[in-house]
Amino acid sequence: MSPVLRPSFLACCLLGLLPAFVPGTVQAQVRRCTTSDGMDIFTDRRCADLGATERLPREAAAASRLRLHRTGCSRNLQDLVYEMTTAIDARDANRLAGVYHWVGISGSTSAQLMDRLEAIVQRPLVDIVPVTAGMDDGDAGYYPTTIPARQPPVALRVEQTLANGSTPARTVFGLRRHFDCWWITL
């Protein structure tokens, strides 16, 4: 004896299969906005609604200005930071090595340095921050009444995350000026 399919049972089966044929749910677009005081905001609203301006994600911004060939050394710190950012975003240890100050480095030390540079470019980049000469530990309780003049950076701190995307990692590169070019050192 064959079972009789009732219309209500058939309708329930078809409704159960409906999600398989409907396109995926609509997800909100996350926008990266920058306020007038330089703070980044991530939101699903329009940046203009928050009184901020829209910024491209770092990956899209870096890809849009990617250079294939470098024609010289970094004559200013902005160019140096750009080269470092591009190298890390591209996961290219050779490009990062291109801005490293190799003068006086032995063969065995250079192999170890390349391993360190390779590890650095494999981590996602968050930011590159200039580091200026600070107060001595003995001056930690002293708060000046005037704002000191802007000092040139003595190093660049590379802020990254480990592969899990949440554990911070930090590398501080020293800065060296040689033949009117800026180079990094470890």
N, C-alpha and C positions, 0 to 999 in steps of 0.2 A: 504494500500500500504506500503510495507516494504522498509525501506531506503536501499540504495545501498552503501556498504562500498568501498570506493576507496582505492587503495594501498597506496597512499600518506598519507591519513588520518590514516590508520592502522599503517604505519611506524612511524608517529608522536606520536601516542599513545604508541607504544612499546618503543620509545626513552624516553618518559616521565617516563615510569616505570623502565627504566634501572638502575637509581641510587638506587632503592630499593633492587636490586639483586647484586650490586657491593659491595664488602667489604669496610669498612670505609676507610677514607682517611689516608694516612700515616702521622704520626706526628713525628717530630724530637725528639730525645732523649736528655733530658737536663742532662748535666754532671756537676758535682761539681769538680772544679779544684782548687788546691792550688799552688800559685806562690812561688818562692824561698824566698820571703820576708814575707810569711805567709798570704797573702791576698787571700780570697776565690773569685773565679770567677764562675759564672753559664753561661754555653754556650752550643750550640748544636754542636760545633766543637770538635775535639779530643784535649785532654789536652796537648798532646805532641806537637801539632801544635802551641800552645801558650807558650811553654816552661814551662809548669806546670805539676804537677802530679795529677792523678785522686784520688778523695776521695769518699768513699762510703757515701750515705746519712746517717745522724745520726740514723734514724730508723733502717736501715739495719745493720749498724755497731753495734748498741746497741743490736739488736736481736741476732747477731752472737756470742756475748760473754755473753749472759744472764746466770747468775748462778741461780740455783734453791734453793740452801741452802748456807747461810752465816755461815762460821765456826768461826768467831771471830769478834772483833771490828776493826775499821779502825786504823791501826798503823801509817799511814801517810796520808797526805792531798790528795794525788792522789787516794787512796782507798776510802776516804770519798766522794770525788767528783764523783767517779764511782758509789758508792752506791746511792747517791742523784740522779744522772742522770738516773740510772736504775729504781729507784722508780718512778720518774716523768714520764719517758717514758712508764712505765707499768701502770701508774695511780694508784699506790699502796700506799695509805696513811700509811698503817701499816709498809711497808718497810721503808718509810721515817721516821716514828716514831722510827724505830729501830736504827737510828743514832742520835736521839734527846737526849739531856742531861736532863733526867727526875728527877734528884736528887733534892729533896726539893719542888717538884711541888705538890700542893694539888689536890684533886679529882675534884673539880669544875673547877679549872684552867686547869687541864689536858683535860677535856672535851672540853673547849674552844680552847685549842691548837690543839686538834685532828680535830676540825672543820676547823681551819686555814690550817692545813696540807692537809686536804682533798681538800680544795679550791685550794691550790697550785698545787697539783698533777693533777688537772683537766685541767690546762692551758698548752698549748703546750710550750715545753722548747726550748729556743733559745740558751742559753749558761749559764755557771756558771763561774763567774769571781772572782778571789781573790781580796780582798780589803786590802790595806796596810794602816798603820797609815800615815795620810797626814799632811800637814802644817796647822797651826792654821789660823783662819780667819784674824788675825792681820798680818800674814806674807804673805797675798795674793799678795802684790806688790813686794815681794822679789824673785829674781831669782838667785839661786846659780850658781857659775861659775864652780863648779865641780859636777859630777854626784854622788849622794849619793849611799852608799852601798845598795844592795838589802835587803829590809826589809821583814821579814816573814809576811804573811797575818794575819789580825786580824778578818776578816770576809769573808764570801762568798756571792756574789751578784748573785741571780738567775734572769736571764733575760728571760722573757716569753712574750707571747702575749695573749690577751683576746680571747674569742671564735670567734670574727670576723676576727682573723688572722692578724690584722694590728695595733691594739691599744697596745702599750707596757705596760707591767706590770713588776714590779720589787720588789723582796723581799730580804732583807739583813739578813742573818743568822750570828749571832755571833759564834765564835769558842771557844771551851773550851777543854782543855787537862785534862783528868781525868783517873787515873790508866793506864797511858801510851797509851791512846787511844784518838782519836779526835772525838768530838761531836759537834753538832750544837745547837744553842739556838735562841729564838726569843725575 
